[in-house]
């Protein structure tokens, strides 16, 4: 099970790091034009903040566990990313973008699985 959790955490970290870096480095108008219409509902600072949360969550999924330092941060990061996906799903539903919600559910569900397993039976 430990290997499965590492694989899931690694894939989640890659996905959230990519999405977060995109939000941190691209202007809001470019993000909106590329299909992230939800950015219209948020200020530039809020979009950058969401990107920062995603990047920090991605780091938190892997770095503490890999170094053995403050390993409790790994399940906390996973839980935080799951909450972030709840917010994303609510935003998409509010905007009538229901087709985006399954992505949020899958990412949030995987993050929640990592959090529960790393807090519980497969803690470090």
Backbone as XML, in Angstrom:
<?xml version="1.0"?>
<chain id="A" units="angstrom">
  <residue number="1" name="UNK">
    <atom name="N" x="0.828" y="-1.200" z="0.000"/>
    <atom name="CA" x="0.000" y="0.000" z="0.000"/>
    <atom name="C" x="0.867" y="1.257" z="0.000"/>
  </residue>
  <residue number="2" name="UNK">
    <atom name="N" x="2.034" y="1.189" z="0.635"/>
    <atom name="CA" x="2.923" y="2.341" z="0.679"/>
    <atom name="C" x="3.310" y="2.789" z="-0.734"/>
  </residue>
  <residue number="3" name="UNK">
    <atom name="N" x="3.605" y="1.820" z="-1.605"/>
    <atom name="CA" x="3.978" y="2.150" z="-2.979"/>
    <atom name="C" x="2.817" y="2.819" z="-3.715"/>
  </residue>
  <residue number="4" name="UNK">
    <atom name="N" x="1.624" y="2.308" z="-3.524"/>
    <atom name="CA" x="0.428" y="2.890" z="-4.161"/>
    <atom name="C" x="0.252" y="4.336" z="-3.702"/>
  </residue>
  <residue number="5" name="UNK">
    <atom name="N" x="0.421" y="4.581" z="-2.410"/>
    <atom name="CA" x="0.275" y="5.943" z="-1.889"/>
    <atom name="C" x="1.348" y="6.877" z="-2.444"/>
  </residue>
  <residue number="6" name="UNK">
    <atom name="N" x="2.563" y="6.372" z="-2.590"/>
    <atom name="CA" x="3.624" y="7.188" z="-3.190"/>
    <atom name="C" x="3.301" y="7.531" z="-4.639"/>
  </residue>
  <residue number="7" name="UNK">
    <atom name="N" x="2.791" y="6.559" z="-5.380"/>
    <atom name="CA" x="2.451" y="6.805" z="-6.783"/>
    <atom name="C" x="1.338" y="7.839" z="-6.889"/>
  </residue>
  <residue number="8" name="UNK">
    <atom name="N" x="0.289" y="7.663" z="-6.087"/>
    <atom name="CA" x="-0.823" y="8.620" z="-6.120"/>
    <atom name="C" x="-0.340" y="10.005" z="-5.704"/>
  </residue>
  <residue number="9" name="UNK">
    <atom name="N" x="0.443" y="10.084" z="-4.642"/>
    <atom name="CA" x="0.955" y="11.379" z="-4.178"/>
    <atom name="C" x="1.835" y="12.029" z="-5.247"/>
  </residue>
  <residue number="10" name="UNK">
    <atom name="N" x="2.648" y="11.234" z="-5.920"/>
    <atom name="CA" x="3.508" y="11.771" z="-6.972"/>
    <atom name="C" x="2.712" y="12.308" z="-8.151"/>
  </residue>
  <residue number="11" name="UNK">
    <atom name="N" x="1.693" y="11.566" z="-8.555"/>
    <atom name="CA" x="0.847" y="12.024" z="-9.666"/>
    <atom name="C" x="0.072" y="13.283" z="-9.276"/>
  </residue>
  <residue number="12" name="UNK">
    <atom name="N" x="-0.465" y="13.292" z="-8.063"/>
    <atom name="CA" x="-1.164" y="14.488" z="-7.590"/>
    <atom name="C" x="-0.221" y="15.679" z="-7.522"/>
  </residue>
  <residue number="13" name="UNK">
    <atom name="N" x="0.975" y="15.451" z="-7.017"/>
    <atom name="CA" x="1.952" y="16.537" z="-6.911"/>
    <atom name="C" x="2.277" y="17.110" z="-8.292"/>
  </residue>
  <residue number="14" name="UNK">
    <atom name="N" x="2.455" y="16.243" z="-9.276"/>
    <atom name="CA" x="2.745" y="16.714" z="-10.629"/>
    <atom name="C" x="1.577" y="17.525" z="-11.189"/>
  </residue>
  <residue number="15" name="UNK">
    <atom name="N" x="0.364" y="17.032" z="-11.000"/>
    <atom name="CA" x="-0.817" y="17.725" z="-11.521"/>
    <atom name="C" x="-1.008" y="19.084" z="-10.856"/>
  </residue>
  <residue number="16" name="UNK">
    <atom name="N" x="-0.922" y="19.113" z="-9.523"/>
    <atom name="CA" x="-1.130" y="20.373" z="-8.812"/>
    <atom name="C" x="0.021" y="21.352" z="-9.040"/>
  </residue>
  <residue number="17" name="UNK">
    <atom name="N" x="1.241" y="20.861" z="-9.151"/>
    <atom name="CA" x="2.375" y="21.748" z="-9.419"/>
    <atom name="C" x="2.225" y="22.392" z="-10.798"/>
  </residue>
  <residue number="18" name="UNK">
    <atom name="N" x="1.840" y="21.608" z="-11.789"/>
    <atom name="CA" x="1.663" y="22.145" z="-13.145"/>
    <atom name="C" x="0.542" y="23.185" z="-13.169"/>
  </residue>
  <residue number="19" name="UNK">
    <atom name="N" x="-0.592" y="22.848" z="-12.572"/>
    <atom name="CA" x="-1.728" y="23.773" z="-12.568"/>
    <atom name="C" x="-1.397" y="25.032" z="-11.769"/>
  </residue>
  <residue number="20" name="UNK">
    <atom name="N" x="-0.751" y="24.864" z="-10.636"/>
    <atom name="CA" x="-0.407" y="26.009" z="-9.809"/>
    <atom name="C" x="0.616" y="26.924" z="-10.456"/>
  </residue>
  <residue number="21" name="UNK">
    <atom name="N" x="1.633" y="26.341" z="-11.066"/>
    <atom name="CA" x="2.644" y="27.152" z="-11.746"/>
    <atom name="C" x="2.032" y="27.929" z="-12.906"/>
  </residue>
  <residue number="22" name="UNK">
    <atom name="N" x="1.084" y="27.315" z="-13.602"/>
    <atom name="CA" x="0.419" y="28.014" z="-14.688"/>
    <atom name="C" x="-0.322" y="29.241" z="-14.148"/>
  </residue>
  <residue number="23" name="UNK">
    <atom name="N" x="-1.009" y="29.069" z="-13.025"/>
    <atom name="CA" x="-1.755" y="30.188" z="-12.438"/>
    <atom name="C" x="-0.801" y="31.267" z="-11.903"/>
  </residue>
  <residue number="24" name="UNK">
    <atom name="N" x="0.354" y="30.868" z="-11.434"/>
    <atom name="CA" x="1.317" y="31.831" z="-10.898"/>
    <atom name="C" x="2.048" y="32.605" z="-11.993"/>
  </residue>
  <residue number="25" name="UNK">
    <atom name="N" x="2.258" y="31.990" z="-13.139"/>
    <atom name="CA" x="3.107" y="32.608" z="-14.165"/>
    <atom name="C" x="2.342" y="33.254" z="-15.305"/>
  </residue>
  <residue number="26" name="UNK">
    <atom name="N" x="1.083" y="32.901" z="-15.501"/>
    <atom name="CA" x="0.312" y="33.447" z="-16.621"/>
    <atom name="C" x="-0.607" y="34.565" z="-16.145"/>
  </residue>
  <residue number="27" name="UNK">
    <atom name="N" x="-0.782" y="35.600" z="-16.947"/>
    <atom name="CA" x="-1.748" y="36.627" z="-16.571"/>
    <atom name="C" x="-3.174" y="36.059" z="-16.596"/>
  </residue>
  <residue number="28" name="UNK">
    <atom name="N" x="-4.012" y="36.656" z="-15.789"/>
    <atom name="CA" x="-5.395" y="36.182" z="-15.661"/>
    <atom name="C" x="-6.117" y="36.162" z="-17.008"/>
  </residue>
  <residue number="29" name="UNK">
    <atom name="N" x="-5.896" y="37.164" z="-17.830"/>
    <atom name="CA" x="-6.567" y="37.228" z="-19.137"/>
    <atom name="C" x="-6.153" y="36.046" z="-20.027"/>
  </residue>
  <residue number="30" name="UNK">
    <atom name="N" x="-4.896" y="35.681" z="-19.972"/>
    <atom name="CA" x="-4.423" y="34.552" z="-20.776"/>
    <atom name="C" x="-5.010" y="33.237" z="-20.258"/>
  </residue>
  <residue number="31" name="UNK">
    <atom name="N" x="-5.129" y="33.100" z="-18.935"/>
    <atom name="CA" x="-5.741" y="31.906" z="-18.356"/>
    <atom name="C" x="-7.200" y="31.796" z="-18.791"/>
  </residue>
  <residue number="32" name="UNK">
    <atom name="N" x="-7.918" y="32.913" z="-18.742"/>
    <atom name="CA" x="-9.325" y="32.916" z="-19.136"/>
    <atom name="C" x="-9.472" y="32.550" z="-20.609"/>
  </residue>
  <residue number="33" name="UNK">
    <atom name="N" x="-8.585" y="33.067" z="-21.452"/>
    <atom name="CA" x="-8.640" y="32.779" z="-22.885"/>
    <atom name="C" x="-8.296" y="31.327" z="-23.190"/>
  </residue>
  <residue number="34" name="UNK">
    <atom name="N" x="-7.520" y="30.695" z="-22.306"/>
    <atom name="CA" x="-7.106" y="29.310" z="-22.550"/>
    <atom name="C" x="-8.087" y="28.285" z="-21.992"/>
  </residue>
  <residue number="35" name="UNK">
    <atom name="N" x="-9.239" y="28.740" z="-21.527"/>
    <atom name="CA" x="-10.256" y="27.793" z="-21.062"/>
    <atom name="C" x="-10.552" y="27.846" z="-19.579"/>
  </residue>
  <residue number="36" name="UNK">
    <atom name="N" x="-9.854" y="28.686" z="-18.850"/>
    <atom name="CA" x="-10.119" y="28.827" z="-17.420"/>
    <atom name="C" x="-11.015" y="30.045" z="-17.192"/>
  </residue>
  <residue number="37" name="UNK">
    <atom name="N" x="-12.217" y="29.954" z="-17.700"/>
    <atom name="CA" x="-13.148" y="31.081" z="-17.622"/>
    <atom name="C" x="-13.480" y="31.451" z="-16.188"/>
  </residue>
  <residue number="38" name="UNK">
    <atom name="N" x="-13.341" y="30.513" z="-15.273"/>
    <atom name="CA" x="-13.633" y="30.781" z="-13.862"/>
    <atom name="C" x="-12.790" y="31.904" z="-13.300"/>
  </residue>
  <residue number="39" name="UNK">
    <atom name="N" x="-11.640" y="32.185" z="-13.913"/>
    <atom name="CA" x="-10.771" y="33.239" z="-13.405"/>
    <atom name="C" x="-11.434" y="34.612" z="-13.476"/>
  </residue>
  <residue number="40" name="UNK">
    <atom name="N" x="-12.453" y="34.743" z="-14.306"/>
    <atom name="CA" x="-13.176" y="36.012" z="-14.413"/>
    <atom name="C" x="-13.859" y="36.381" z="-13.095"/>
  </residue>
  <residue number="41" name="UNK">
    <atom name="N" x="-14.153" y="35.381" z="-12.269"/>
    <atom name="CA" x="-14.827" y="35.617" z="-10.988"/>
    <atom name="C" x="-13.864" y="35.981" z="-9.859"/>
  </residue>
  <residue number="42" name="UNK">
    <atom name="N" x="-12.572" y="36.002" z="-10.143"/>
    <atom name="CA" x="-11.572" y="36.230" z="-9.109"/>
    <atom name="C" x="-10.619" y="37.346" z="-9.525"/>
  </residue>
  <residue number="43" name="UNK">
    <atom name="N" x="-10.031" y="37.999" z="-8.534"/>
    <atom name="CA" x="-9.029" y="39.026" z="-8.827"/>
    <atom name="C" x="-7.707" y="38.358" z="-9.212"/>
  </residue>
  <residue number="44" name="UNK">
    <atom name="N" x="-6.797" y="39.171" z="-9.737"/>
    <atom name="CA" x="-5.466" y="38.644" z="-10.077"/>
    <atom name="C" x="-4.797" y="38.032" z="-8.848"/>
  </residue>
  <residue number="45" name="UNK">
    <atom name="N" x="-4.884" y="38.709" z="-7.733"/>
    <atom name="CA" x="-4.267" y="38.216" z="-6.501"/>
    <atom name="C" x="-4.870" y="36.904" z="-6.029"/>
  </residue>
  <residue number="46" name="UNK">
    <atom name="N" x="-6.175" y="36.769" z="-6.174"/>
    <atom name="CA" x="-6.823" y="35.524" z="-5.765"/>
    <atom name="C" x="-6.395" y="34.358" z="-6.657"/>
  </residue>
  <residue number="47" name="UNK">
    <atom name="N" x="-6.280" y="34.595" z="-7.955"/>
    <atom name="CA" x="-5.831" y="33.535" z="-8.865"/>
    <atom name="C" x="-4.404" y="33.132" z="-8.528"/>
  </residue>
  <residue number="48" name="UNK">
    <atom name="N" x="-3.551" y="34.120" z="-8.275"/>
    <atom name="CA" x="-2.160" y="33.820" z="-7.879"/>
    <atom name="C" x="-2.135" y="33.070" z="-6.546"/>
  </residue>
  <residue number="49" name="UNK">
    <atom name="N" x="-3.018" y="33.447" z="-5.631"/>
    <atom name="CA" x="-3.107" y="32.763" z="-4.340"/>
    <atom name="C" x="-3.511" y="31.307" z="-4.488"/>
  </residue>
  <residue number="50" name="UNK">
    <atom name="N" x="-4.470" y="31.047" z="-5.360"/>
    <atom name="CA" x="-4.885" y="29.662" z="-5.626"/>
    <atom name="C" x="-3.712" y="28.880" z="-6.212"/>
  </residue>
  <residue number="51" name="UNK">
    <atom name="N" x="-2.979" y="29.508" z="-7.126"/>
    <atom name="CA" x="-1.804" y="28.859" z="-7.702"/>
    <atom name="C" x="-0.761" y="28.548" z="-6.653"/>
  </residue>
  <residue number="52" name="UNK">
    <atom name="N" x="-0.542" y="29.485" z="-5.735"/>
    <atom name="CA" x="0.443" y="29.267" z="-4.669"/>
    <atom name="C" x="0.013" y="28.123" z="-3.761"/>
  </residue>
  <residue number="53" name="UNK">
    <atom name="N" x="-1.282" y="28.068" z="-3.433"/>
    <atom name="CA" x="-1.787" y="26.967" z="-2.594"/>
    <atom name="C" x="-1.546" y="25.628" z="-3.293"/>
  </residue>
  <residue number="54" name="UNK">
    <atom name="N" x="-1.789" y="25.579" z="-4.594"/>
    <atom name="CA" x="-1.594" y="24.326" z="-5.327"/>
    <atom name="C" x="-0.117" y="23.920" z="-5.370"/>
  </residue>
  <residue number="55" name="UNK">
    <atom name="N" x="0.763" y="24.870" z="-5.599"/>
    <atom name="CA" x="2.198" y="24.552" z="-5.644"/>
    <atom name="C" x="2.690" y="24.114" z="-4.265"/>
  </residue>
  <residue number="56" name="UNK">
    <atom name="N" x="2.305" y="24.840" z="-3.228"/>
    <atom name="CA" x="2.726" y="24.458" z="-1.878"/>
    <atom name="C" x="2.142" y="23.107" z="-1.474"/>
  </residue>
  <residue number="57" name="UNK">
    <atom name="N" x="0.904" y="22.833" z="-1.877"/>
    <atom name="CA" x="0.306" y="21.522" z="-1.611"/>
    <atom name="C" x="1.066" y="20.410" z="-2.310"/>
  </residue>
  <residue number="58" name="UNK">
    <atom name="N" x="1.464" y="20.667" z="-3.553"/>
    <atom name="CA" x="2.237" y="19.671" z="-4.310"/>
    <atom name="C" x="3.564" y="19.375" z="-3.621"/>
  </residue>
  <residue number="59" name="UNK">
    <atom name="N" x="4.227" y="20.420" z="-3.163"/>
    <atom name="CA" x="5.491" y="20.231" z="-2.444"/>
    <atom name="C" x="5.239" y="19.458" z="-1.148"/>
  </residue>
  <residue number="60" name="UNK">
    <atom name="N" x="4.179" y="19.818" z="-0.453"/>
    <atom name="CA" x="3.856" y="19.165" z="0.810"/>
    <atom name="C" x="3.480" y="17.705" z="0.675"/>
  </residue>
  <residue number="61" name="UNK">
    <atom name="N" x="2.996" y="17.311" z="-0.487"/>
    <atom name="CA" x="2.664" y="15.901" z="-0.706"/>
    <atom name="C" x="3.905" y="15.015" z="-0.743"/>
  </residue>
  <residue number="62" name="UNK">
    <atom name="N" x="5.019" y="15.577" z="-1.196"/>
    <atom name="CA" x="6.197" y="14.747" z="-1.454"/>
    <atom name="C" x="7.377" y="15.051" z="-0.529"/>
  </residue>
  <residue number="63" name="UNK">
    <atom name="N" x="7.713" y="16.305" z="-0.368"/>
    <atom name="CA" x="8.954" y="16.667" z="0.315"/>
    <atom name="C" x="9.053" y="16.186" z="1.765"/>
  </residue>
  <residue number="64" name="UNK">
    <atom name="N" x="8.049" y="16.411" z="2.609"/>
    <atom name="CA" x="8.195" y="15.938" z="3.994"/>
    <atom name="C" x="8.369" y="14.421" z="4.087"/>
  </residue>
  <residue number="65" name="UNK">
    <atom name="N" x="7.604" y="13.689" z="3.290"/>
    <atom name="CA" x="7.713" y="12.230" z="3.326"/>
    <atom name="C" x="9.060" y="11.763" z="2.777"/>
  </residue>
  <residue number="66" name="UNK">
    <atom name="N" x="9.536" y="12.431" z="1.737"/>
    <atom name="CA" x="10.807" y="12.027" z="1.130"/>
    <atom name="C" x="11.990" y="12.308" z="2.038"/>
  </residue>
  <residue number="67" name="UNK">
    <atom name="N" x="11.918" y="13.377" z="2.812"/>
    <atom name="CA" x="13.037" y="13.731" z="3.690"/>
    <atom name="C" x="12.906" y="13.141" z="5.088"/>
  </residue>
  <residue number="68" name="UNK">
    <atom name="N" x="11.693" y="12.734" z="5.455"/>
    <atom name="CA" x="11.465" y="12.222" z="6.797"/>
    <atom name="C" x="11.374" y="13.319" z="7.844"/>
  </residue>
  <residue number="69" name="UNK">
    <atom name="N" x="11.286" y="14.565" z="7.400"/>
    <atom name="CA" x="11.203" y="15.715" z="8.306"/>
    <atom name="C" x="9.767" y="16.228" z="8.312"/>
  </residue>
  <residue number="70" name="UNK">
    <atom name="N" x="9.164" y="16.306" z="9.483"/>
    <atom name="CA" x="7.792" y="16.815" z="9.648"/>
    <atom name="C" x="6.821" y="16.078" z="8.731"/>
  </residue>
  <residue number="71" name="UNK">
    <atom name="N" x="6.841" y="14.761" z="8.805"/>
    <atom name="CA" x="6.031" y="13.948" z="7.900"/>
    <atom name="C" x="4.529" y="14.156" z="8.069"/>
  </residue>
  <residue number="72" name="UNK">
    <atom name="N" x="4.106" y="14.739" z="9.162"/>
    <atom name="CA" x="2.679" y="15.024" z="9.346"/>
    <atom name="C" x="2.191" y="16.040" z="8.307"/>
  </residue>
  <residue number="73" name="UNK">
    <atom name="N" x="3.114" y="16.785" z="7.700"/>
    <atom name="CA" x="2.718" y="17.755" z="6.683"/>
    <atom name="C" x="2.192" y="17.096" z="5.411"/>
  </residue>
  <residue number="74" name="UNK">
    <atom name="N" x="2.590" y="15.860" z="5.133"/>
    <atom name="CA" x="2.110" y="15.180" z="3.924"/>
    <atom name="C" x="0.600" y="14.959" z="3.960"/>
  </residue>
  <residue number="75" name="UNK">
    <atom name="N" x="0.038" y="14.342" z="5.002"/>
    <atom name="CA" x="-1.422" y="14.202" z="5.002"/>
    <atom name="C" x="-2.144" y="15.540" z="5.168"/>
  </residue>
  <residue number="76" name="UNK">
    <atom name="N" x="-1.514" y="16.492" z="5.830"/>
    <atom name="CA" x="-2.130" y="17.817" z="5.941"/>
    <atom name="C" x="-2.207" y="18.491" z="4.576"/>
  </residue>
  <residue number="77" name="UNK">
    <atom name="N" x="-1.147" y="18.367" z="3.785"/>
    <atom name="CA" x="-1.162" y="18.925" z="2.432"/>
    <atom name="C" x="-2.228" y="18.241" z="1.579"/>
  </residue>
  <residue number="78" name="UNK">
    <atom name="N" x="-2.329" y="16.924" z="1.704"/>
    <atom name="CA" x="-3.344" y="16.195" z="0.944"/>
    <atom name="C" x="-4.750" y="16.642" z="1.338"/>
  </residue>
  <residue number="79" name="UNK">
    <atom name="N" x="-4.974" y="16.826" z="2.629"/>
    <atom name="CA" x="-6.284" y="17.289" z="3.100"/>
    <atom name="C" x="-6.573" y="18.696" z="2.583"/>
  </residue>
  <residue number="80" name="UNK">
    <atom name="N" x="-5.578" y="19.546" z="2.602"/>
    <atom name="CA" x="-5.744" y="20.908" z="2.089"/>
    <atom name="C" x="-6.082" y="20.930" z="0.611"/>
  </residue>
  <residue number="81" name="UNK">
    <atom name="N" x="-5.440" y="20.065" z="-0.156"/>
    <atom name="CA" x="-5.745" y="20.002" z="-1.584"/>
    <atom name="C" x="-7.141" y="19.444" z="-1.834"/>
  </residue>
  <residue number="82" name="UNK">
    <atom name="N" x="-7.585" y="18.516" z="-0.992"/>
    <atom name="CA" x="-8.957" y="18.002" z="-1.114"/>
    <atom name="C" x="-9.965" y="19.127" z="-0.870"/>
  </residue>
  <residue number="83" name="UNK">
    <atom name="N" x="-9.706" y="19.954" z="0.130"/>
    <atom name="CA" x="-10.587" y="21.092" z="0.409"/>
    <atom name="C" x="-10.558" y="22.083" z="-0.758"/>
  </residue>
  <residue number="84" name="UNK">
    <atom name="N" x="-9.392" y="22.286" z="-1.335"/>
    <atom name="CA" x="-9.267" y="23.165" z="-2.492"/>
    <atom name="C" x="-10.136" y="22.662" z="-3.645"/>
  </residue>
  <residue number="85" name="UNK">
    <atom name="N" x="-10.173" y="21.362" z="-3.839"/>
    <atom name="CA" x="-10.991" y="20.794" z="-4.910"/>
    <atom name="C" x="-12.486" y="20.921" z="-4.630"/>
  </residue>
  <residue number="86" name="UNK">
    <atom name="N" x="-12.869" y="20.920" z="-3.369"/>
    <atom name="CA" x="-14.278" y="21.184" z="-3.022"/>
    <atom name="C" x="-14.630" y="22.606" z="-3.454"/>
  </residue>
  <residue number="87" name="UNK">
    <atom name="N" x="-13.764" y="23.548" z="-3.142"/>
    <atom name="CA" x="-13.989" y="24.930" z="-3.564"/>
    <atom name="C" x="-14.031" y="25.073" z="-5.076"/>
  </residue>
  <residue number="88" name="UNK">
    <atom name="N" x="-13.157" y="24.343" z="-5.763"/>
    <atom name="CA" x="-13.152" y="24.395" z="-7.228"/>
    <atom name="C" x="-14.458" y="23.843" z="-7.793"/>
  </residue>
  <residue number="89" name="UNK">
    <atom name="N" x="-14.932" y="22.736" z="-7.239"/>
    <atom name="CA" x="-16.184" y="22.143" z="-7.711"/>
    <atom name="C" x="-17.354" y="23.096" z="-7.483"/>
  </residue>
  <residue number="90" name="UNK">
    <atom name="N" x="-17.385" y="23.745" z="-6.329"/>
    <atom name="CA" x="-18.461" y="24.703" z="-6.040"/>
    <atom name="C" x="-18.417" y="25.858" z="-7.042"/>
  </residue>
  <residue number="91" name="UNK">
    <atom name="N" x="-17.223" y="26.360" z="-7.324"/>
    <atom name="CA" x="-17.078" y="27.452" z="-8.291"/>
    <atom name="C" x="-17.583" y="27.029" z="-9.667"/>
  </residue>
  <residue number="92" name="UNK">
    <atom name="N" x="-17.189" y="25.841" z="-10.111"/>
    <atom name="CA" x="-17.635" y="25.360" z="-11.427"/>
    <atom name="C" x="-19.149" y="25.161" z="-11.469"/>
  </residue>
  <residue number="93" name="UNK">
    <atom name="N" x="-19.721" y="24.609" z="-10.426"/>
    <atom name="CA" x="-21.176" y="24.416" z="-10.393"/>
    <atom name="C" x="-21.901" y="25.756" z="-10.398"/>
  </residue>
  <residue number="94" name="UNK">
    <atom name="N" x="-21.405" y="26.706" z="-9.634"/>
    <atom name="CA" x="-22.022" y="28.030" z="-9.579"/>
    <atom name="C" x="-21.993" y="28.712" z="-10.943"/>
  </residue>
  <residue number="95" name="UNK">
    <atom name="N" x="-20.952" y="28.452" z="-11.716"/>
    <atom name="CA" x="-20.814" y="29.063" z="-13.045"/>
    <atom name="C" x="-21.490" y="28.246" z="-14.146"/>
  </residue>
  <residue number="96" name="UNK">
    <atom name="N" x="-22.088" y="27.122" z="-13.793"/>
    <atom name="CA" x="-22.726" y="26.285" z="-14.811"/>
    <atom name="C" x="-21.735" y="25.467" z="-15.618"/>
  </residue>
  <residue number="97" name="UNK">
    <atom name="N" x="-20.564" y="25.210" z="-15.056"/>
    <atom name="CA" x="-19.519" y="24.434" z="-15.728"/>
    <atom name="C" x="-19.447" y="23.028" z="-15.133"/>
  </residue>
  <residue number="98" name="UNK">
    <atom name="N" x="-20.581" y="22.358" z="-15.144"/>
    <atom name="CA" x="-20.672" y="21.035" z="-14.534"/>
    <atom name="C" x="-19.748" y="20.004" z="-15.145"/>
  </residue>
  <residue number="99" name="UNK">
    <atom name="N" x="-19.352" y="20.206" z="-16.385"/>
    <atom name="CA" x="-18.465" y="19.231" z="-17.033"/>
    <atom name="C" x="-17.069" y="19.219" z="-16.417"/>
  </residue>
  <residue number="100" name="UNK">
    <atom name="N" x="-16.721" y="20.256" z="-15.659"/>
    <atom name="CA" x="-15.406" y="20.320" z="-15.024"/>
    <atom name="C" x="-15.381" y="19.638" z="-13.662"/>
  </residue>
  <residue number="101" name="UNK">
    <atom name="N" x="-16.547" y="19.428" z="-13.077"/>
    <atom name="CA" x="-16.634" y="18.900" z="-11.717"/>
    <atom name="C" x="-16.041" y="17.492" z="-11.571"/>
  </residue>
  <residue number="102" name="UNK">
    <atom name="N" x="-16.224" y="16.576" z="-12.528"/>
    <atom name="CA" x="-15.611" y="15.250" z="-12.348"/>
    <atom name="C" x="-14.092" y="15.287" z="-12.145"/>
  </residue>
  <residue number="103" name="UNK">
    <atom name="N" x="-13.426" y="16.225" z="-12.778"/>
    <atom name="CA" x="-11.977" y="16.365" z="-12.577"/>
    <atom name="C" x="-11.696" y="16.737" z="-11.123"/>
  </residue>
  <residue number="104" name="UNK">
    <atom name="N" x="-12.488" y="17.687" z="-10.600"/>
    <atom name="CA" x="-12.328" y="18.092" z="-9.202"/>
    <atom name="C" x="-12.614" y="16.938" z="-8.253"/>
  </residue>
  <residue number="105" name="UNK">
    <atom name="N" x="-13.635" y="16.146" z="-8.580"/>
    <atom name="CA" x="-14.004" y="15.019" z="-7.716"/>
    <atom name="C" x="-12.885" y="13.969" z="-7.698"/>
  </residue>
  <residue number="106" name="UNK">
    <atom name="N" x="-12.325" y="13.665" z="-8.860"/>
    <atom name="CA" x="-11.258" y="12.661" z="-8.924"/>
    <atom name="C" x="-10.016" y="13.148" z="-8.170"/>
  </residue>
  <residue number="107" name="UNK">
    <atom name="N" x="-9.573" y="14.371" z="-8.458"/>
    <atom name="CA" x="-8.384" y="14.894" z="-7.775"/>
    <atom name="C" x="-8.622" y="15.034" z="-6.273"/>
  </residue>
  <residue number="108" name="UNK">
    <atom name="N" x="-9.785" y="15.543" z="-5.913"/>
    <atom name="CA" x="-10.111" y="15.680" z="-4.496"/>
    <atom name="C" x="-10.233" y="14.343" z="-3.796"/>
  </residue>
  <residue number="109" name="UNK">
    <atom name="N" x="-10.832" y="13.376" z="-4.464"/>
    <atom name="CA" x="-10.968" y="12.039" z="-3.885"/>
    <atom name="C" x="-9.626" y="11.367" z="-3.670"/>
  </residue>
  <residue number="110" name="UNK">
    <atom name="N" x="-8.743" y="11.497" z="-4.652"/>
    <atom name="CA" x="-7.397" y="10.921" z="-4.500"/>
    <atom name="C" x="-6.627" y="11.611" z="-3.377"/>
  </residue>
  <residue number="111" name="UNK">
    <atom name="N" x="-6.747" y="12.930" z="-3.301"/>
    <atom name="CA" x="-6.071" y="13.664" z="-2.226"/>
    <atom name="C" x="-6.634" y="13.249" z="-0.859"/>
  </residue>
  <residue number="112" name="UNK">
    <atom name="N" x="-7.940" y="13.091" z="-0.776"/>
    <atom name="CA" x="-8.565" y="12.660" z="0.479"/>
    <atom name="C" x="-8.103" y="11.250" z="0.852"/>
  </residue>
  <residue number="113" name="UNK">
    <atom name="N" x="-7.985" y="10.367" z="-0.135"/>
    <atom name="CA" x="-7.502" y="9.008" z="0.104"/>
    <atom name="C" x="-6.087" y="9.041" z="0.690"/>
  </residue>
  <residue number="114" name="UNK">
    <atom name="N" x="-5.214" y="9.859" z="0.094"/>
    <atom name="CA" x="-3.844" y="9.976" z="0.613"/>
    <atom name="C" x="-3.868" y="10.515" z="2.036"/>
  </residue>
  <residue number="115" name="UNK">
    <atom name="N" x="-4.692" y="11.524" z="2.292"/>
    <atom name="CA" x="-4.762" y="12.104" z="3.634"/>
    <atom name="C" x="-5.207" y="11.075" z="4.660"/>
  </residue>
  <residue number="116" name="UNK">
    <atom name="N" x="-6.273" y="10.357" z="4.363"/>
    <atom name="CA" x="-6.803" y="9.369" z="5.307"/>
    <atom name="C" x="-5.793" y="8.253" z="5.554"/>
  </residue>
  <residue number="117" name="UNK">
    <atom name="N" x="-5.184" y="7.754" z="4.501"/>
    <atom name="CA" x="-4.240" y="6.647" z="4.654"/>
    <atom name="C" x="-2.956" y="7.089" z="5.354"/>
  </residue>
  <residue number="118" name="UNK">
    <atom name="N" x="-2.498" y="8.309" z="5.088"/>
    <atom name="CA" x="-1.263" y="8.778" z="5.729"/>
    <atom name="C" x="-1.493" y="9.241" z="7.164"/>
  </residue>
  <residue number="119" name="UNK">
    <atom name="N" x="-2.714" y="9.621" z="7.501"/>
    <atom name="CA" x="-3.030" y="9.918" z="8.895"/>
    <atom name="C" x="-3.238" y="8.620" z="9.670"/>
  </residue>
  <residue number="120" name="UNK">
    <atom name="N" x="-3.717" y="7.579" z="8.961"/>
    <atom name="CA" x="-4.119" y="6.352" z="9.622"/>
    <atom name="C" x="-3.156" y="5.206" z="9.469"/>
  </residue>
  <residue number="121" name="UNK">
    <atom name="N" x="-3.599" y="4.142" z="8.785"/>
    <atom name="CA" x="-2.859" y="2.881" z="8.789"/>
    <atom name="C" x="-1.496" y="2.922" z="8.095"/>
  </residue>
  <residue number="122" name="UNK">
    <atom name="N" x="-1.278" y="3.866" z="7.206"/>
    <atom name="CA" x="0.005" y="3.936" z="6.492"/>
    <atom name="C" x="0.757" y="5.212" z="6.800"/>
  </residue>
  <residue number="123" name="UNK">
    <atom name="N" x="0.689" y="5.634" z="8.047"/>
    <atom name="CA" x="1.416" y="6.838" z="8.463"/>
    <atom name="C" x="2.903" y="6.561" z="8.443"/>
  </residue>
  <residue number="124" name="UNK">
    <atom name="N" x="3.683" y="7.608" z="8.362"/>
    <atom name="CA" x="5.148" y="7.464" z="8.323"/>
    <atom name="C" x="5.695" y="7.232" z="9.705"/>
  </residue>
</chain>
